[in-house]
């Protein structure tokens, strides 16, 4: 014969309260994720010679290059500047996302978050 829960969860927990708490956390997580996706960050190198703006979805929104920063005789340096500006912007997005989500999770590192 199968056993029921009898007296509820060990420790006197309430299934309804646990379910409500999980639903609230899910709503809070969805809100935090939406805010993180809407966030925009700009990465810049060379005193503003190269600026790249990205959003929380990791999409590039704009690239601004000061023509004086382009030295066609050293294209590798220019490529490194573009890469560094993009990585700077993406690091800011990552930091913002981690901050927003950790407020919901209480600092727990949940898989897939």
N, CA and C atoms as a LAMMPS dump frame, in Angstrom:
ITEM: TIMESTEP
0
ITEM: NUMBER OF ATOMS
339
ITEM: BOX BOUNDS ff ff ff
-5.0000000000000000e+02 5.0000000000000000e+02
-5.0000000000000000e+02 5.0000000000000000e+02
-5.0000000000000000e+02 5.0000000000000000e+02
ITEM: ATOMS id mol type element x y z
1 1 1 N 0.84 -1.171 0
2 1 2 C 0 0 0
3 1 3 C 0.889 1.24 0
4 2 1 N 0.536 2.212 -0.822
5 2 2 C 1.332 3.434 -0.929
6 2 3 C 1.089 4.324 0.27
7 3 1 N 2.124 4.988 0.666
8 3 2 C 2.009 5.901 1.799
9 3 3 C 1.813 7.326 1.303
10 4 1 N 1.022 8.08 1.971
11 4 2 C 0.829 9.504 1.66
12 4 3 C 1.853 10.323 2.408
13 5 1 N 1.662 11.6 2.365
14 5 2 C 2.588 12.496 3.058
15 5 3 C 2.286 12.553 4.546
16 6 1 N 1.118 12.091 4.917
17 6 2 C 0.796 12.042 6.338
18 6 3 C 0.819 13.416 6.965
19 7 1 N 1.827 13.696 7.729
20 7 2 C 1.91 14.95 8.453
21 7 3 C 2.566 16.068 7.667
22 8 1 N 2.673 15.938 6.37
23 8 2 C 3.296 16.999 5.589
24 8 3 C 4.789 16.753 5.455
25 9 1 N 5.502 17.778 5.128
26 9 2 C 6.947 17.654 4.956
27 9 3 C 7.636 17.579 6.312
28 10 1 N 8.772 16.917 6.349
29 10 2 C 9.531 16.885 7.608
30 10 3 C 9.834 18.311 8.068
31 11 1 N 9.764 18.532 9.314
32 11 2 C 10.032 19.862 9.849
33 11 3 C 8.793 20.736 9.868
34 12 1 N 7.627 20.182 9.493
35 12 2 C 6.387 20.938 9.575
36 12 3 C 6.178 21.888 8.417
37 13 1 N 6.883 21.702 7.299
38 13 2 C 6.741 22.587 6.147
39 13 3 C 5.352 22.528 5.561
40 14 1 N 4.983 23.565 4.869
41 14 2 C 3.667 23.678 4.269
42 14 3 C 3.835 23.666 2.762
43 15 1 N 3.235 22.69 2.087
44 15 2 C 3.369 22.541 0.637
45 15 3 C 2.861 23.788 -0.092
46 16 1 N 1.755 24.35 0.332
47 16 2 C 1.182 25.532 -0.32
48 16 3 C 2.13 26.721 -0.196
49 17 1 N 2.695 26.922 0.965
50 17 2 C 3.625 28.041 1.165
51 17 3 C 4.877 27.845 0.312
52 18 1 N 5.35 26.614 0.215
53 18 2 C 6.522 26.321 -0.603
54 18 3 C 6.23 26.594 -2.074
55 19 1 N 5.059 26.204 -2.531
56 19 2 C 4.655 26.442 -3.915
57 19 3 C 4.545 27.933 -4.193
58 20 1 N 3.962 28.685 -3.288
59 20 2 C 3.845 30.135 -3.459
60 20 3 C 5.215 30.794 -3.508
61 21 1 N 6.117 30.34 -2.669
62 21 2 C 7.471 30.883 -2.649
63 21 3 C 8.184 30.595 -3.979
64 22 1 N 7.997 29.39 -4.502
65 22 2 C 8.618 29.024 -5.783
66 22 3 C 8.043 29.865 -6.916
67 23 1 N 6.742 30.115 -6.903
68 23 2 C 6.111 30.934 -7.937
69 23 3 C 6.598 32.379 -7.871
70 24 1 N 6.753 32.899 -6.659
71 24 2 C 7.267 34.264 -6.508
72 24 3 C 8.699 34.363 -7.021
73 25 1 N 9.503 33.359 -6.681
74 25 2 C 10.886 33.356 -7.139
75 25 3 C 10.944 33.287 -8.668
76 26 1 N 10.057 32.506 -9.267
77 26 2 C 10.023 32.403 -10.72
78 26 3 C 9.657 33.756 -11.348
79 27 1 N 8.67 34.44 -10.799
80 27 2 C 8.293 35.771 -11.303
81 27 3 C 9.454 36.752 -11.143
82 28 1 N 10.073 36.729 -9.984
83 28 2 C 11.207 37.627 -9.734
84 28 3 C 12.352 37.337 -10.699
85 29 1 N 12.581 36.058 -10.99
86 29 2 C 13.655 35.671 -11.909
87 29 3 C 13.343 36.161 -13.317
88 30 1 N 12.096 36.021 -13.746
89 30 2 C 11.711 36.491 -15.076
90 30 3 C 11.888 38.005 -15.189
91 31 1 N 11.528 38.718 -14.141
92 31 2 C 11.687 40.174 -14.142
93 31 3 C 13.172 40.543 -14.201
94 32 1 N 13.986 39.875 -13.407
95 32 2 C 15.425 40.153 -13.395
96 32 3 C 16.05 39.844 -14.755
97 33 1 N 15.626 38.748 -15.384
98 33 2 C 16.166 38.402 -16.694
99 33 3 C 15.773 39.443 -17.741
100 34 1 N 14.535 39.927 -17.689
101 34 2 C 14.087 40.958 -18.631
102 34 3 C 14.887 42.242 -18.438
103 35 1 N 15.123 42.606 -17.179
104 35 2 C 15.92 43.799 -16.897
105 35 3 C 17.357 43.626 -17.384
106 36 1 N 17.912 42.444 -17.184
107 36 2 C 19.282 42.167 -17.621
108 36 3 C 19.382 42.233 -19.142
109 37 1 N 18.373 41.724 -19.852
110 37 2 C 18.393 41.764 -21.311
111 37 3 C 18.256 43.184 -21.848
112 38 1 N 17.54 44.038 -21.13
113 38 2 C 17.343 45.418 -21.568
114 38 3 C 18.562 46.3 -21.278
115 39 1 N 19.439 45.851 -20.411
116 39 2 C 20.629 46.614 -20.027
117 39 3 C 21.528 46.842 -21.243
118 40 1 N 22.109 48.029 -21.329
119 40 2 C 23.065 48.339 -22.386
120 40 3 C 24.378 48.779 -21.755
121 41 1 N 25.48 48.334 -22.35
122 41 2 C 26.803 48.694 -21.841
123 41 3 C 27.691 49.078 -23.015
124 42 1 N 28.611 49.98 -22.735
125 42 2 C 29.557 50.405 -23.764
126 42 3 C 30.969 50.053 -23.335
127 43 1 N 31.697 49.436 -24.25
128 43 2 C 33.108 49.158 -24.036
129 43 3 C 33.907 50.136 -24.868
130 44 1 N 35.004 50.587 -24.318
131 44 2 C 35.792 51.605 -24.993
132 44 3 C 37.276 51.348 -24.755
133 45 1 N 38.077 51.606 -25.78
134 45 2 C 39.532 51.495 -25.657
135 45 3 C 40.182 52.659 -26.378
136 46 1 N 41.441 52.866 -26.078
137 46 2 C 42.205 53.913 -26.748
138 46 3 C 41.657 55.302 -26.506
139 47 1 N 41.199 55.542 -25.281
140 47 2 C 40.656 56.863 -24.962
141 47 3 C 39.419 57.196 -25.779
142 48 1 N 38.654 56.174 -26.125
143 48 2 C 37.429 56.384 -26.899
144 48 3 C 37.641 56.237 -28.4
145 49 1 N 38.819 55.77 -28.792
146 49 2 C 39.09 55.591 -30.223
147 49 3 C 38.154 54.548 -30.83
148 50 1 N 37.842 53.511 -30.053
149 50 2 C 36.896 52.487 -30.484
150 50 3 C 35.89 52.291 -29.361
151 51 1 N 34.599 52.406 -29.704
152 51 2 C 33.517 52.212 -28.732
153 51 3 C 32.53 51.208 -29.318
154 52 1 N 32.152 50.243 -28.494
155 52 2 C 31.166 49.252 -28.907
156 52 3 C 30.097 49.169 -27.831
157 53 1 N 28.84 49.266 -28.256
158 53 2 C 27.715 49.171 -27.325
159 53 3 C 27.001 47.849 -27.584
160 54 1 N 26.711 47.128 -26.489
161 54 2 C 25.993 45.855 -26.556
162 54 3 C 24.83 45.882 -25.568
163 55 1 N 23.892 44.964 -25.776
164 55 2 C 22.794 44.849 -24.816
165 55 3 C 22.931 43.555 -24.027
166 56 1 N 21.998 43.338 -23.117
167 56 2 C 22.034 42.165 -22.259
168 56 3 C 21.794 40.858 -22.982
169 57 1 N 21.379 40.93 -24.228
170 57 2 C 21.217 39.731 -25.051
171 57 3 C 22.5 39.424 -25.811
172 58 1 N 23.555 40.169 -25.524
173 58 2 C 24.856 40.033 -26.179
174 58 3 C 24.793 40.376 -27.66
175 59 1 N 23.924 41.323 -28.003
176 59 2 C 23.829 41.814 -29.373
177 59 3 C 24.589 43.125 -29.47
178 60 1 N 25.349 43.298 -30.536
179 60 2 C 26.059 44.551 -30.746
180 60 3 C 25.061 45.57 -31.26
181 61 1 N 24.962 46.701 -30.56
182 61 2 C 24.029 47.756 -30.933
183 61 3 C 24.686 48.824 -31.791
184 62 1 N 25.957 49.114 -31.492
185 62 2 C 26.654 50.131 -32.288
186 62 3 C 28.162 49.957 -32.169
187 63 1 N 28.837 50.421 -33.201
188 63 2 C 30.291 50.452 -33.23
189 63 3 C 30.681 51.844 -33.705
190 64 1 N 31.485 52.518 -32.9
191 64 2 C 31.958 53.857 -33.262
192 64 3 C 33.479 53.808 -33.3
193 65 1 N 34.033 54.213 -34.433
194 65 2 C 35.482 54.196 -34.615
195 65 3 C 35.938 55.587 -35.008
196 66 1 N 36.867 56.102 -34.248
197 66 2 C 37.468 57.387 -34.577
198 66 3 C 38.437 57.149 -35.743
199 67 1 N 38.22 57.793 -36.877
200 67 2 C 39.082 57.563 -38.046
201 67 3 C 40.571 57.777 -37.757
202 68 1 N 40.865 58.63 -36.797
203 68 2 C 42.262 58.87 -36.441
204 68 3 C 42.887 57.65 -35.766
205 69 1 N 42.056 56.728 -35.312
206 69 2 C 42.552 55.533 -34.632
207 69 3 C 42.964 54.449 -35.62
208 70 1 N 42.605 54.627 -36.866
209 70 2 C 42.892 53.604 -37.865
210 70 3 C 44.256 53.858 -38.488
211 71 1 N 45.122 52.891 -38.283
212 71 2 C 46.449 52.918 -38.901
213 71 3 C 46.533 51.673 -39.77
214 72 1 N 46.314 51.853 -41.065
215 72 2 C 46.272 50.705 -41.962
216 72 3 C 47.601 49.957 -42.029
217 73 1 N 48.652 50.584 -41.587
218 73 2 C 49.934 49.87 -41.573
219 73 3 C 50.039 48.929 -40.367
220 74 1 N 49.127 49.079 -39.391
221 74 2 C 49.125 48.209 -38.205
222 74 3 C 47.697 47.726 -37.957
223 75 1 N 47.158 47.005 -38.904
224 75 2 C 45.775 46.532 -38.817
225 75 3 C 45.563 45.582 -37.641
226 76 1 N 46.593 44.825 -37.258
227 76 2 C 46.453 43.903 -36.121
228 76 3 C 46.167 44.658 -34.825
229 77 1 N 46.797 45.805 -34.636
230 77 2 C 46.53 46.599 -33.437
231 77 3 C 45.087 47.094 -33.454
232 78 1 N 44.626 47.532 -34.608
233 78 2 C 43.241 47.997 -34.725
234 78 3 C 42.268 46.855 -34.423
235 79 1 N 42.536 45.682 -34.934
236 79 2 C 41.686 44.529 -34.658
237 79 3 C 41.671 44.214 -33.165
238 80 1 N 42.81 44.314 -32.517
239 80 2 C 42.889 44.084 -31.067
240 80 3 C 42.073 45.125 -30.303
241 81 1 N 42.067 46.356 -30.796
242 81 2 C 41.286 47.415 -30.144
243 81 3 C 39.793 47.102 -30.233
244 82 1 N 39.349 46.663 -31.393
245 82 2 C 37.93 46.325 -31.571
246 82 3 C 37.565 45.157 -30.647
247 83 1 N 38.406 44.136 -30.627
248 83 2 C 38.161 42.974 -29.77
249 83 3 C 38.127 43.394 -28.295
250 84 1 N 39.037 44.235 -27.88
251 84 2 C 39.088 44.667 -26.478
252 84 3 C 37.864 45.486 -26.096
253 85 1 N 37.416 46.361 -26.994
254 85 2 C 36.225 47.166 -26.713
255 85 3 C 34.998 46.263 -26.577
256 86 1 N 34.886 45.269 -27.449
257 86 2 C 33.755 44.341 -27.376
258 86 3 C 33.806 43.534 -26.081
259 87 1 N 34.973 43.038 -25.721
260 87 2 C 35.105 42.263 -24.486
261 87 3 C 34.82 43.111 -23.252
262 88 1 N 35.195 44.379 -23.288
263 88 2 C 34.917 45.298 -22.189
264 88 3 C 33.41 45.46 -22.008
265 89 1 N 32.696 45.676 -23.107
266 89 2 C 31.244 45.839 -23.038
267 89 3 C 30.572 44.559 -22.562
268 90 1 N 31.006 43.42 -23.085
269 90 2 C 30.409 42.146 -22.687
270 90 3 C 30.671 41.819 -21.218
271 91 1 N 31.827 42.199 -20.708
272 91 2 C 32.125 41.986 -19.291
273 91 3 C 31.169 42.792 -18.415
274 92 1 N 30.853 44.006 -18.849
275 92 2 C 29.905 44.841 -18.093
276 92 3 C 28.511 44.223 -18.105
277 93 1 N 28.107 43.673 -19.242
278 93 2 C 26.81 43.009 -19.334
279 93 3 C 26.777 41.797 -18.415
280 94 1 N 27.834 40.983 -18.452
281 94 2 C 27.914 39.79 -17.594
282 94 3 C 27.806 40.172 -16.122
283 95 1 N 28.546 41.194 -15.73
284 95 2 C 28.526 41.638 -14.328
285 95 3 C 27.13 42.1 -13.927
286 96 1 N 26.474 42.869 -14.797
287 96 2 C 25.123 43.343 -14.503
288 96 3 C 24.152 42.172 -14.375
289 97 1 N 24.243 41.218 -15.284
290 97 2 C 23.352 40.057 -15.259
291 97 3 C 23.554 39.259 -13.973
292 98 1 N 24.809 39.01 -13.608
293 98 2 C 25.092 38.272 -12.377
294 98 3 C 24.541 38.994 -11.153
295 99 1 N 24.668 40.308 -11.128
296 99 2 C 24.169 41.095 -9.997
297 99 3 C 22.661 41.001 -9.897
298 100 1 N 21.969 41.165 -11.023
299 100 2 C 20.505 41.118 -11.013
300 100 3 C 19.997 39.736 -10.594
301 101 1 N 20.589 38.688 -11.159
302 101 2 C 20.115 37.343 -10.85
303 101 3 C 20.475 36.913 -9.435
304 102 1 N 21.615 37.367 -8.924
305 102 2 C 21.996 36.972 -7.564
306 102 3 C 21.074 37.597 -6.521
307 103 1 N 20.452 38.726 -6.857
308 103 2 C 19.479 39.323 -5.933
309 103 3 C 18.274 38.408 -5.764
310 104 1 N 17.913 37.695 -6.829
311 104 2 C 16.765 36.796 -6.775
312 104 3 C 17.141 35.471 -6.124
313 105 1 N 18.305 34.956 -6.476
314 105 2 C 18.71 33.638 -5.99
315 105 3 C 19.384 33.687 -4.638
316 106 1 N 19.603 34.874 -4.119
317 106 2 C 20.28 35.002 -2.828
318 106 3 C 21.736 34.611 -2.908
319 107 1 N 22.32 34.755 -4.097
320 107 2 C 23.73 34.442 -4.272
321 107 3 C 24.003 32.981 -4.605
322 108 1 N 22.946 32.166 -4.671
323 108 2 C 23.134 30.756 -5.036
324 108 3 C 23.502 30.673 -6.508
325 109 1 N 24.407 29.807 -6.852
326 109 2 C 24.804 29.615 -8.234
327 109 3 C 23.953 28.48 -8.804
328 110 1 N 22.813 28.849 -9.411
329 110 2 C 21.899 27.843 -9.928
330 110 3 C 22.268 27.494 -11.365
331 111 1 N 22.273 26.234 -11.721
332 111 2 C 22.617 25.836 -13.087
333 111 3 C 21.653 26.46 -14.096
334 112 1 N 22.189 26.915 -15.216
335 112 2 C 21.37 27.49 -16.273
336 112 3 C 20.997 28.938 -16.051
337 113 1 N 21.47 29.552 -14.994
338 113 2 C 21.131 30.945 -14.711
339 113 3 C 22.26 31.851 -15.101
